[in-house]
Amino acid sequence: MPIAREGRFLLNHDPYLGGTRLGLESSMLEACIQEVQSRNYFGVFGSPSFGFNETSLDTLEQLPHLRHVWFWDIHLKNIDGLYALQQLESFGIHPRRPPVAFERLPSLREMVWEYRARDTGVETLSLKMLHLWRYAPKHASFAGLQLPTTLQELGINWCNPASLDSLPVLPNVRRLGIHQCRNMSSLAVVPDLFPALEHLVVDACGRMKVEEGERLVARMPGLKHAFVQKRVVT
């Protein structure tokens, strides 16, 4: 659902999660905090385009009940307020920030991770969904990237490896999406890495051929849906 002002505050209603997020605005930050506390909203968001211009997340220390945070297009110098959120389940923050110690956020279940090499502890989480953005190391592979085996959905977006070869085995992933990965050309290791896979979408990956999807479908009879480069593969 879109973000809209309702009375004084910017709100976003999420019927999927059954809750409401409030937009934090620097010009009336204390009022926003009080509204979240009084209404017990499950999440907050912030962006300069919606009036949030802080350089720290200290505000979150006053909202320890939050289960969802999303901050984008912002340069954060201090994120320590995150660690007050011991019930945090869903996470997304712009990459212009200090590194995150994810091991200090053990309740996380879903996250959009705009990769920073100095982030730690992702593999310690019991994540169900991870969307990985802008993973682009100089070695152009997934070597060294550690992910939790609890994942059921994995999205790979704007990443530079040419194949999935160096990813760890993720035995519980049922949904895999690969988007805007211009070097990605091979799906050969998908059956080995994702033995429970049921749904695959590969889109806007310039070097990927539809034939890769056809070969994969022939090897994975349990695959229910495969969409590769704008074509449904059967």
DRENPA-3360 file (N, C-alpha, C; in nm, 2 decimals, always signed):
BEGIN
1 = MPIAREGR = +0.08/-0.12/+0.00/+0.00/+0.00/+0.00/+0.09/+0.12/+0.00 ~ +0.04/+0.24/-0.06/+0.12/+0.36/-0.07/+0.13/+0.43/+0.06 ~ +0.23/+0.52/+0.07/+0.25/+0.61/+0.18/+0.15/+0.73/+0.17 ~ +0.08/+0.76/+0.27/-0.01/+0.88/+0.26/-0.02/+0.94/+0.40 ~ -0.05/+1.07/+0.39/-0.07/+1.15/+0.52/-0.21/+1.13/+0.56 ~ -0.22/+1.09/+0.69/-0.35/+1.08/+0.75/-0.35/+1.16/+0.88 ~ -0.42/+1.28/+0.87/-0.41/+1.37/+0.98/-0.27/+1.43/+0.97 ~ -0.20/+1.42/+1.09/-0.06/+1.48/+1.09/+0.05/+1.39/+1.04;
9 = FLLNHDPY = +0.02/+1.26/+1.03/+0.13/+1.17/+1.02/+0.13/+1.09/+0.88 ~ +0.25/+1.06/+0.84/+0.26/+0.97/+0.72/+0.25/+0.83/+0.76 ~ +0.16/+0.75/+0.70/+0.13/+0.61/+0.74/+0.14/+0.52/+0.61 ~ +0.18/+0.40/+0.64/+0.18/+0.30/+0.54/+0.12/+0.17/+0.60 ~ +0.00/+0.13/+0.54/-0.07/+0.01/+0.60/-0.03/-0.11/+0.52 ~ +0.01/-0.21/+0.59/+0.05/-0.34/+0.52/-0.05/-0.45/+0.55 ~ -0.14/-0.48/+0.46/-0.24/-0.59/+0.49/-0.17/-0.72/+0.50 ~ -0.06/-0.74/+0.43/+0.01/-0.87/+0.44/+0.06/-0.90/+0.58;
17 = LGGTRLGL = +0.12/-0.80/+0.64/+0.17/-0.82/+0.78/+0.06/-0.78/+0.88 ~ -0.05/-0.72/+0.84/-0.15/-0.68/+0.93/-0.12/-0.57/+1.03 ~ -0.04/-0.47/+0.98/+0.00/-0.36/+1.07/+0.02/-0.24/+0.99 ~ +0.06/-0.13/+1.07/+0.08/+0.00/+1.01/+0.22/+0.05/+1.05 ~ +0.29/+0.11/+0.95/+0.42/+0.18/+0.97/+0.40/+0.33/+0.97 ~ +0.47/+0.40/+1.05/+0.46/+0.54/+1.06/+0.60/+0.60/+1.01 ~ +0.59/+0.71/+0.93/+0.70/+0.78/+0.88/+0.76/+0.88/+0.98 ~ +0.88/+0.86/+1.02/+0.94/+0.95/+1.11/+0.98/+1.08/+1.04;
25 = ESSMLEAC = +0.95/+1.20/+1.09/+0.98/+1.33/+1.03/+1.06/+1.41/+1.12 ~ +1.17/+1.46/+1.08/+1.26/+1.54/+1.17/+1.19/+1.66/+1.23 ~ +1.10/+1.72/+1.15/+1.04/+1.85/+1.20/+0.95/+1.83/+1.31 ~ +0.90/+1.70/+1.34/+0.81/+1.67/+1.45/+0.84/+1.53/+1.50 ~ +0.97/+1.51/+1.53/+1.02/+1.38/+1.57/+0.96/+1.33/+1.70 ~ +0.95/+1.42/+1.80/+0.89/+1.38/+1.93/+0.74/+1.34/+1.91 ~ +0.67/+1.42/+1.83/+0.53/+1.38/+1.81/+0.52/+1.25/+1.74 ~ +0.61/+1.22/+1.65/+0.60/+1.09/+1.58/+0.63/+0.98/+1.68;
33 = IQEVQSRN = +0.73/+1.00/+1.76/+0.76/+0.89/+1.87/+0.64/+0.87/+1.95 ~ +0.57/+0.97/+2.00/+0.46/+0.96/+2.09/+0.34/+0.89/+2.01 ~ +0.32/+0.92/+1.88/+0.22/+0.85/+1.81/+0.24/+0.70/+1.79 ~ +0.37/+0.67/+1.76/+0.40/+0.52/+1.75/+0.38/+0.45/+1.88 ~ +0.42/+0.52/+1.99/+0.40/+0.46/+2.13/+0.25/+0.44/+2.16 ~ +0.17/+0.55/+2.13/+0.03/+0.54/+2.18/-0.05/+0.45/+2.09 ~ -0.02/+0.44/+1.96/-0.09/+0.35/+1.87/-0.03/+0.21/+1.86 ~ +0.09/+0.20/+1.92/+0.16/+0.07/+1.91/+0.18/+0.02/+1.77;
41 = YFGVFGSP = +0.22/+0.11/+1.68/+0.25/+0.07/+1.54/+0.37/-0.02/+1.54 ~ +0.36/-0.12/+1.45/+0.46/-0.22/+1.45/+0.59/-0.18/+1.38 ~ +0.59/-0.07/+1.30/+0.71/-0.03/+1.23/+0.72/+0.11/+1.20 ~ +0.84/+0.16/+1.16/+0.86/+0.29/+1.12/+0.95/+0.29/+0.99 ~ +0.94/+0.41/+0.92/+1.03/+0.42/+0.80/+1.08/+0.57/+0.80 ~ +1.18/+0.59/+0.72/+1.23/+0.73/+0.71/+1.31/+0.75/+0.59 ~ +1.30/+0.86/+0.53/+1.37/+0.90/+0.41/+1.37/+1.05/+0.39 ~ +1.47/+1.11/+0.34/+1.47/+1.26/+0.32/+1.35/+1.30/+0.23;
49 = SFGFNETS = +1.31/+1.22/+0.14/+1.19/+1.26/+0.06/+1.06/+1.26/+0.14 ~ +1.06/+1.20/+0.26/+0.95/+1.21/+0.35/+0.98/+1.28/+0.48 ~ +1.08/+1.36/+0.47/+1.11/+1.45/+0.59/+1.20/+1.40/+0.70 ~ +1.26/+1.29/+0.68/+1.36/+1.23/+0.78/+1.50/+1.27/+0.74 ~ +1.57/+1.35/+0.82/+1.70/+1.40/+0.78/+1.80/+1.38/+0.89 ~ +1.77/+1.28/+0.98/+1.87/+1.25/+1.09/+1.99/+1.18/+1.04 ~ +2.10/+1.18/+1.11/+2.22/+1.11/+1.08/+2.24/+0.99/+1.17 ~ +2.15/+0.98/+1.27/+2.16/+0.86/+1.36/+2.02/+0.80/+1.38;
57 = LDTLEQLP = +2.02/+0.68/+1.44/+1.89/+0.61/+1.47/+1.87/+0.61/+1.62 ~ +1.92/+0.71/+1.69/+1.90/+0.71/+1.83/+1.75/+0.71/+1.87 ~ +1.67/+0.77/+1.79/+1.52/+0.77/+1.81/+1.47/+0.63/+1.84 ~ +1.52/+0.53/+1.78/+1.47/+0.39/+1.80/+1.48/+0.34/+1.94 ~ +1.57/+0.40/+2.02/+1.59/+0.35/+2.15/+1.46/+0.37/+2.24 ~ +1.37/+0.47/+2.19/+1.25/+0.50/+2.26/+1.13/+0.41/+2.21 ~ +1.16/+0.32/+2.11/+1.06/+0.24/+2.05/+1.10/+0.09/+2.05 ~ +1.13/+0.03/+2.16/+1.19/-0.10/+2.16/+1.10/-0.21/+2.11;
65 = HLRHVWFW = +0.97/-0.18/+2.10/+0.87/-0.28/+2.06/+0.87/-0.30/+1.91 ~ +0.94/-0.22/+1.83/+0.92/-0.22/+1.69/+0.96/-0.36/+1.63 ~ +0.89/-0.40/+1.52/+0.92/-0.52/+1.45/+0.97/-0.50/+1.31 ~ +0.95/-0.38/+1.26/+0.99/-0.35/+1.12/+1.05/-0.21/+1.11 ~ +1.17/-0.20/+1.05/+1.23/-0.07/+1.02/+1.27/-0.06/+0.87 ~ +1.26/+0.05/+0.81/+1.30/+0.07/+0.67/+1.35/+0.22/+0.66 ~ +1.47/+0.24/+0.62/+1.53/+0.37/+0.60/+1.60/+0.37/+0.47 ~ +1.58/+0.47/+0.38/+1.64/+0.47/+0.25/+1.68/+0.61/+0.21;
73 = DIHLKNID = +1.78/+0.61/+0.11/+1.83/+0.74/+0.06/+1.88/+0.83/+0.16 ~ +1.95/+0.78/+0.26/+2.00/+0.86/+0.37/+2.13/+0.81/+0.42 ~ +2.22/+0.91/+0.46/+2.35/+0.88/+0.51/+2.35/+0.88/+0.66 ~ +2.36/+0.76/+0.72/+2.36/+0.75/+0.86/+2.50/+0.73/+0.92 ~ +2.53/+0.81/+1.02/+2.66/+0.80/+1.09/+2.66/+0.72/+1.21 ~ +2.54/+0.69/+1.27/+2.53/+0.61/+1.39/+2.40/+0.53/+1.38 ~ +2.42/+0.40/+1.39/+2.30/+0.31/+1.39/+2.28/+0.23/+1.52 ~ +2.34/+0.27/+1.63/+2.34/+0.20/+1.75/+2.19/+0.18/+1.80;
81 = GLYALQQL = +2.10/+0.27/+1.77/+1.97/+0.26/+1.81/+1.90/+0.13/+1.77 ~ +1.95/+0.08/+1.66/+1.89/-0.05/+1.61/+1.90/-0.16/+1.72 ~ +2.00/-0.16/+1.79/+2.03/-0.27/+1.89/+1.93/-0.27/+2.01 ~ +1.85/-0.17/+2.02/+1.75/-0.16/+2.12/+1.63/-0.24/+2.08 ~ +1.62/-0.28/+1.95/+1.50/-0.35/+1.90/+1.52/-0.50/+1.90 ~ +1.50/-0.56/+2.02/+1.52/-0.70/+2.03/+1.40/-0.78/+1.98 ~ +1.29/-0.72/+1.94/+1.18/-0.79/+1.87/+1.18/-0.76/+1.72 ~ +1.29/-0.70/+1.67/+1.29/-0.67/+1.53/+1.29/-0.79/+1.44;
89 = ESFGIHPR = +1.19/-0.79/+1.34/+1.17/-0.91/+1.26/+1.21/-0.87/+1.11 ~ +1.19/-0.75/+1.07/+1.20/-0.71/+0.93/+1.29/-0.58/+0.92 ~ +1.39/-0.58/+0.83/+1.49/-0.48/+0.83/+1.53/-0.44/+0.69 ~ +1.55/-0.31/+0.67/+1.61/-0.26/+0.55/+1.66/-0.12/+0.57 ~ +1.79/-0.10/+0.54/+1.86/+0.03/+0.56/+1.95/+0.06/+0.45 ~ +1.96/+0.18/+0.40/+2.05/+0.23/+0.30/+2.19/+0.19/+0.33 ~ +2.28/+0.16/+0.23/+2.41/+0.12/+0.26/+2.51/+0.23/+0.30 ~ +2.47/+0.35/+0.30/+2.56/+0.46/+0.35/+2.54/+0.47/+0.50;
97 = RPPVAFER = +2.61/+0.38/+0.57/+2.59/+0.36/+0.71/+2.71/+0.29/+0.77 ~ +2.72/+0.29/+0.90/+2.83/+0.20/+0.96/+2.79/+0.05/+0.95 ~ +2.88/-0.04/+0.96/+2.85/-0.18/+0.95/+2.75/-0.23/+1.06 ~ +2.67/-0.33/+1.03/+2.57/-0.38/+1.12/+2.62/-0.51/+1.18 ~ +2.61/-0.52/+1.31/+2.64/-0.65/+1.38/+2.50/-0.73/+1.39 ~ +2.47/-0.80/+1.29/+2.34/-0.87/+1.28/+2.32/-0.97/+1.39 ~ +2.43/-1.02/+1.45/+2.42/-1.12/+1.56/+2.35/-1.05/+1.68 ~ +2.35/-0.92/+1.68/+2.28/-0.85/+1.79/+2.13/-0.83/+1.77;
105 = LPSLREMV = +2.08/-0.88/+1.66/+1.94/-0.87/+1.62/+1.88/-1.01/+1.59 ~ +1.88/-1.09/+1.69/+1.85/-1.24/+1.67/+1.71/-1.27/+1.63 ~ +1.62/-1.17/+1.64/+1.48/-1.19/+1.60/+1.45/-1.17/+1.46 ~ +1.55/-1.12/+1.38/+1.52/-1.09/+1.24/+1.48/-1.22/+1.16 ~ +1.37/-1.20/+1.08/+1.33/-1.31/+1.00/+1.32/-1.27/+0.85 ~ +1.32/-1.14/+0.82/+1.31/-1.10/+0.68/+1.40/-0.97/+0.67 ~ +1.48/-0.97/+0.56/+1.56/-0.84/+0.55/+1.60/-0.82/+0.40 ~ +1.61/-0.69/+0.37/+1.67/-0.64/+0.25/+1.81/-0.60/+0.29;
113 = WEYRARDT = +1.91/-0.67/+0.24/+2.05/-0.64/+0.28/+2.13/-0.58/+0.17 ~ +2.15/-0.45/+0.18/+2.24/-0.38/+0.09/+2.38/-0.40/+0.14 ~ +2.45/-0.48/+0.08/+2.57/-0.55/+0.13/+2.68/-0.45/+0.17 ~ +2.74/-0.46/+0.28/+2.86/-0.40/+0.32/+2.96/-0.51/+0.37 ~ +3.08/-0.50/+0.33/+3.17/-0.61/+0.36/+3.20/-0.63/+0.51 ~ +3.19/-0.52/+0.58/+3.22/-0.52/+0.72/+3.10/-0.56/+0.81 ~ +2.98/-0.58/+0.75/+2.87/-0.63/+0.83/+2.90/-0.77/+0.88 ~ +2.85/-0.81/+0.99/+2.88/-0.94/+1.05/+2.75/-1.01/+1.10;
121 = GVETLSLK = +2.76/-1.14/+1.11/+2.66/-1.22/+1.18/+2.53/-1.26/+1.10 ~ +2.53/-1.23/+0.97/+2.41/-1.27/+0.90/+2.38/-1.42/+0.91 ~ +2.49/-1.50/+0.90/+2.48/-1.64/+0.91/+2.42/-1.70/+1.04 ~ +2.42/-1.61/+1.14/+2.37/-1.66/+1.27/+2.22/-1.64/+1.29 ~ +2.16/-1.58/+1.19/+2.02/-1.55/+1.20/+1.93/-1.66/+1.16 ~ +1.81/-1.66/+1.20/+1.71/-1.76/+1.15/+1.62/-1.70/+1.05 ~ +1.68/-1.65/+0.95/+1.60/-1.58/+0.84/+1.52/-1.67/+0.76 ~ +1.40/-1.62/+0.72/+1.32/-1.69/+0.63/+1.33/-1.63/+0.49;
129 = MLHLWRYA = +1.35/-1.50/+0.48/+1.36/-1.43/+0.35/+1.48/-1.33/+0.36 ~ +1.56/-1.34/+0.25/+1.67/-1.24/+0.23/+1.67/-1.19/+0.09 ~ +1.67/-1.06/+0.07/+1.70/-1.00/-0.06/+1.83/-0.93/-0.05 ~ +1.93/-0.99/-0.12/+2.07/-0.94/-0.12/+2.08/-0.84/-0.24 ~ +2.13/-0.72/-0.20/+2.14/-0.61/-0.30/+2.29/-0.57/-0.31 ~ +2.33/-0.54/-0.44/+2.46/-0.48/-0.47/+2.58/-0.55/-0.40 ~ +2.58/-0.68/-0.41/+2.69/-0.76/-0.37/+2.79/-0.76/-0.49 ~ +2.90/-0.68/-0.48/+2.99/-0.67/-0.60/+3.13/-0.67/-0.55;
137 = PKHASFAG = +3.19/-0.78/-0.50/+3.33/-0.78/-0.46/+3.42/-0.78/-0.58 ~ +3.55/-0.75/-0.56/+3.64/-0.74/-0.67/+3.66/-0.88/-0.73 ~ +3.65/-0.99/-0.65/+3.67/-1.12/-0.71/+3.55/-1.17/-0.78 ~ +3.44/-1.10/-0.78/+3.32/-1.13/-0.86/+3.27/-1.27/-0.85 ~ +3.27/-1.31/-0.72/+3.21/-1.44/-0.69/+3.14/-1.44/-0.55 ~ +3.07/-1.54/-0.52/+3.00/-1.54/-0.39/+3.09/-1.61/-0.28 ~ +3.22/-1.63/-0.32/+3.31/-1.69/-0.22/+3.32/-1.61/-0.09 ~ +3.30/-1.68/+0.02/+3.31/-1.62/+0.15/+3.18/-1.56/+0.20;
145 = LQLPTTLQ = +3.08/-1.56/+0.12/+2.95/-1.50/+0.16/+2.88/-1.61/+0.24 ~ +2.85/-1.59/+0.37/+2.79/-1.68/+0.46/+2.64/-1.65/+0.48 ~ +2.55/-1.74/+0.45/+2.41/-1.72/+0.46/+2.35/-1.83/+0.55 ~ +2.24/-1.79/+0.62/+2.17/-1.89/+0.71/+2.10/-2.00/+0.63 ~ +2.11/-2.13/+0.68/+2.05/-2.24/+0.61/+1.90/-2.24/+0.63 ~ +1.85/-2.15/+0.71/+1.70/-2.15/+0.74/+1.62/-2.08/+0.63 ~ +1.70/-2.01/+0.53/+1.63/-1.93/+0.43/+1.53/-2.02/+0.35 ~ +1.41/-1.96/+0.32/+1.31/-2.02/+0.24/+1.29/-1.94/+0.11;
153 = ELGINWCN = +1.34/-1.81/+0.11/+1.33/-1.73/-0.01/+1.46/-1.65/-0.02 ~ +1.52/-1.64/-0.14/+1.64/-1.57/-0.16/+1.63/-1.49/-0.29 ~ +1.65/-1.36/-0.27/+1.66/-1.27/-0.39/+1.80/-1.22/-0.41 ~ +1.85/-1.22/-0.53/+1.98/-1.17/-0.56/+1.97/-1.06/-0.67 ~ +2.01/-0.94/-0.63/+1.98/-0.82/-0.71/+2.10/-0.73/-0.73 ~ +2.12/-0.69/-0.85/+2.23/-0.60/-0.88/+2.37/-0.66/-0.83 ~ +2.39/-0.78/-0.84/+2.52/-0.84/-0.80/+2.61/-0.88/-0.91 ~ +2.74/-0.89/-0.89/+2.83/-0.90/-1.01/+2.88/-1.04/-1.04;
161 = PASLDSLP = +2.86/-1.15/-0.96/+2.91/-1.28/-1.00/+2.85/-1.33/-1.13 ~ +2.92/-1.42/-1.20/+2.87/-1.47/-1.32/+2.79/-1.60/-1.30 ~ +2.81/-1.66/-1.18/+2.74/-1.79/-1.15/+2.71/-1.79/-1.00 ~ +2.64/-1.89/-0.96/+2.61/-1.91/-0.82/+2.70/-2.01/-0.75 ~ +2.81/-2.05/-0.82/+2.90/-2.16/-0.78/+2.94/-2.15/-0.64 ~ +2.98/-2.03/-0.59/+3.04/-2.02/-0.45/+2.94/-2.01/-0.34 ~ +2.81/-2.00/-0.37/+2.71/-1.99/-0.26/+2.71/-2.12/-0.18 ~ +2.68/-2.11/-0.05/+2.66/-2.23/+0.03/+2.53/-2.30/-0.01;
169 = VLPNVRRL = +2.53/-2.43/+0.02/+2.40/-2.51/+0.00/+2.29/-2.45/+0.09 ~ +2.18/-2.42/+0.04/+2.06/-2.37/+0.11/+1.95/-2.46/+0.09 ~ +1.94/-2.56/+0.18/+1.84/-2.68/+0.15/+1.70/-2.64/+0.17 ~ +1.66/-2.53/+0.23/+1.52/-2.49/+0.25/+1.46/-2.39/+0.16 ~ +1.55/-2.34/+0.07/+1.50/-2.23/-0.02/+1.40/-2.29/-0.12 ~ +1.28/-2.23/-0.13/+1.18/-2.27/-0.22/+1.16/-2.16/-0.33 ~ +1.19/-2.04/-0.30/+1.18/-1.93/-0.40/+1.32/-1.86/-0.42 ~ +1.35/-1.85/-0.55/+1.48/-1.79/-0.58/+1.46/-1.69/-0.69;
177 = GIHQCRNM = +1.50/-1.57/-0.67/+1.49/-1.46/-0.77/+1.63/-1.40/-0.80 ~ +1.66/-1.39/-0.93/+1.79/-1.33/-0.97/+1.75/-1.21/-1.06 ~ +1.79/-1.09/-1.03/+1.74/-0.97/-1.10/+1.86/-0.88/-1.12 ~ +1.86/-0.82/-1.24/+1.96/-0.72/-1.28/+2.10/-0.75/-1.25 ~ +2.14/-0.88/-1.27/+2.27/-0.93/-1.25/+2.34/-0.94/-1.38 ~ +2.41/-0.84/-1.43/+2.45/-0.84/-1.57/+2.55/-0.94/-1.61 ~ +2.62/-1.00/-1.52/+2.72/-1.10/-1.55/+2.67/-1.24/-1.54 ~ +2.56/-1.26/-1.48/+2.50/-1.39/-1.45/+2.47/-1.47/-1.58;
185 = SSLAVVPD = +2.53/-1.58/-1.60/+2.51/-1.66/-1.72/+2.48/-1.80/-1.70 ~ +2.49/-1.85/-1.58/+2.48/-2.00/-1.56/+2.39/-2.03/-1.44 ~ +2.30/-2.13/-1.46/+2.22/-2.19/-1.35/+2.25/-2.33/-1.32 ~ +2.37/-2.37/-1.36/+2.41/-2.51/-1.36/+2.41/-2.57/-1.22 ~ +2.44/-2.49/-1.12/+2.46/-2.55/-0.98/+2.33/-2.53/-0.90 ~ +2.22/-2.48/-0.96/+2.10/-2.46/-0.88/+2.05/-2.59/-0.82 ~ +2.04/-2.70/-0.89/+1.99/-2.82/-0.83/+2.07/-2.87/-0.70 ~ +2.20/-2.84/-0.71/+2.29/-2.88/-0.60/+2.27/-2.78/-0.48;
193 = LFPALEHL = +2.26/-2.66/-0.50/+2.25/-2.56/-0.40/+2.11/-2.54/-0.34 ~ +2.01/-2.57/-0.42/+1.87/-2.54/-0.38/+1.78/-2.67/-0.41 ~ +1.81/-2.78/-0.34/+1.74/-2.90/-0.37/+1.58/-2.89/-0.35 ~ +1.53/-2.80/-0.27/+1.39/-2.79/-0.25/+1.32/-2.68/-0.33 ~ +1.39/-2.63/-0.43/+1.34/-2.51/-0.51/+1.21/-2.55/-0.58 ~ +1.12/-2.45/-0.57/+0.99/-2.47/-0.64/+0.96/-2.36/-0.74 ~ +1.01/-2.24/-0.71/+0.98/-2.12/-0.79/+1.11/-2.05/-0.82 ~ +1.13/-2.02/-0.95/+1.25/-1.95/-1.00/+1.21/-1.83/-1.09;
201 = VVDACGRM = +1.27/-1.72/-1.07/+1.25/-1.60/-1.16/+1.39/-1.54/-1.18 ~ +1.43/-1.54/-1.31/+1.55/-1.47/-1.36/+1.51/-1.36/-1.46 ~ +1.55/-1.24/-1.43/+1.50/-1.13/-1.51/+1.61/-1.02/-1.52 ~ +1.62/-0.97/-1.64/+1.71/-0.85/-1.67/+1.86/-0.89/-1.64 ~ +1.89/-1.01/-1.67/+2.03/-1.06/-1.66/+2.08/-1.08/-1.80 ~ +2.15/-0.98/-1.86/+2.18/-0.98/-2.00/+2.25/-1.09/-2.06 ~ +2.33/-1.17/-1.98/+2.41/-1.28/-2.04/+2.34/-1.42/-2.02 ~ +2.22/-1.41/-1.95/+2.15/-1.54/-1.93/+2.07/-1.57/-2.05;
209 = KVEEGERL = +2.08/-1.70/-2.09/+2.00/-1.75/-2.20/+1.88/-1.83/-2.15 ~ +1.77/-1.83/-2.23/+1.65/-1.90/-2.19/+1.69/-2.05/-2.18 ~ +1.78/-2.10/-2.26/+1.82/-2.24/-2.26/+1.87/-2.28/-2.13 ~ +1.93/-2.19/-2.05/+1.97/-2.23/-1.92/+1.85/-2.27/-1.83 ~ +1.74/-2.20/-1.85/+1.62/-2.23/-1.77/+1.56/-2.37/-1.82 ~ +1.57/-2.39/-1.95/+1.52/-2.52/-2.00/+1.60/-2.64/-1.95 ~ +1.73/-2.62/-1.95/+1.81/-2.73/-1.90/+1.79/-2.75/-1.75 ~ +1.76/-2.65/-1.67/+1.74/-2.66/-1.53/+1.61/-2.73/-1.51;
217 = VARMPGLK = +1.50/-2.70/-1.58/+1.37/-2.76/-1.56/+1.38/-2.91/-1.59 ~ +1.46/-2.95/-1.68/+1.48/-3.09/-1.71/+1.54/-3.17/-1.60 ~ +1.62/-3.10/-1.52/+1.70/-3.16/-1.41/+1.62/-3.15/-1.28 ~ +1.52/-3.07/-1.27/+1.45/-3.05/-1.14/+1.30/-3.07/-1.16 ~ +1.26/-3.19/-1.15/+1.11/-3.22/-1.16/+1.02/-3.16/-1.06 ~ +1.08/-3.12/-0.94/+1.00/-3.06/-0.84/+0.98/-2.91/-0.86 ~ +1.04/-2.85/-0.96/+1.03/-2.71/-0.99/+0.89/-2.68/-1.05 ~ +0.81/-2.60/-0.98/+0.67/-2.58/-1.02/+0.66/-2.46/-1.12;
225 = HAFVQKRV = +0.75/-2.36/-1.11/+0.74/-2.24/-1.19/+0.88/-2.19/-1.22 ~ +0.91/-2.17/-1.35/+1.04/-2.11/-1.38/+1.01/-2.00/-1.49 ~ +1.06/-1.88/-1.46/+1.05/-1.76/-1.55/+1.19/-1.71/-1.57 ~ +1.24/-1.73/-1.70/+1.37/-1.69/-1.73/+1.37/-1.60/-1.84 ~ +1.42/-1.48/-1.82/+1.44/-1.38/-1.92/+1.31/-1.36/-2.00 ~ +1.20/-1.32/-1.93/+1.07/-1.29/-1.99/+1.00/-1.40/-2.05 ~ +1.04/-1.53/-2.02/+0.97/-1.64/-2.08/+0.94/-1.74/-1.97 ~ +0.83/-1.80/-1.97/+0.79/-1.91/-1.88/+0.85/-2.03/-1.94;
233 = VT = +0.93/-2.10/-1.86/+1.01/-2.22/-1.91/+0.93/-2.34/-1.86 ~ +0.91/-2.43/-1.95/+0.84/-2.56/-1.91/+0.92/-2.68/-1.95;
% end
